[in-house]
Amino acid sequence: MEVKTKPLGALTDEALRHYFISLNGQKPANLYQLVLGEVEKPLFRTVLNYTKGNQSEAAEILGINRGTLRKKLKIHKL
């Protein structure tokens, strides 16, 4: 059985459309920070799980230096 997956961009579009609908006409604020805050923690958690906790490898996959990753992990309490 073939599993079809949507591209990340399509999932993001869908999630944002649902978010705007849920606002019931209210104007969103600080959307950029909201999206980054919602995406960053699961991104780091998932990449760390993929690398079995290897921060050097995770940083390489993410395209950031290990110090930045460690800082972000501390911020997100991961």
Steps between C-alpha positions, in 0.01 A plus 500: 500500500639840401485778756461845349642789693455870445801728464586702809399822323153363425455392861609846614248665266227276634588565864511876445164499321349316796666746738351800317156338499527438875558871560139573402589831335749616761824638360804284578803655666866393508426215259864456400609443862197280565585272207869480590411425861266221396735343245844536656457274805355200315757549224789474746336215693440297182849558361656404835291183505615426145865544601448305826599810699817579306505880513786540254318295240171678575662841458649389168160377377337827610773711341585683823804484725495283809515799734186644347328164529598468866369851569168419331472169684541683829236758402255223408598287802593202284 
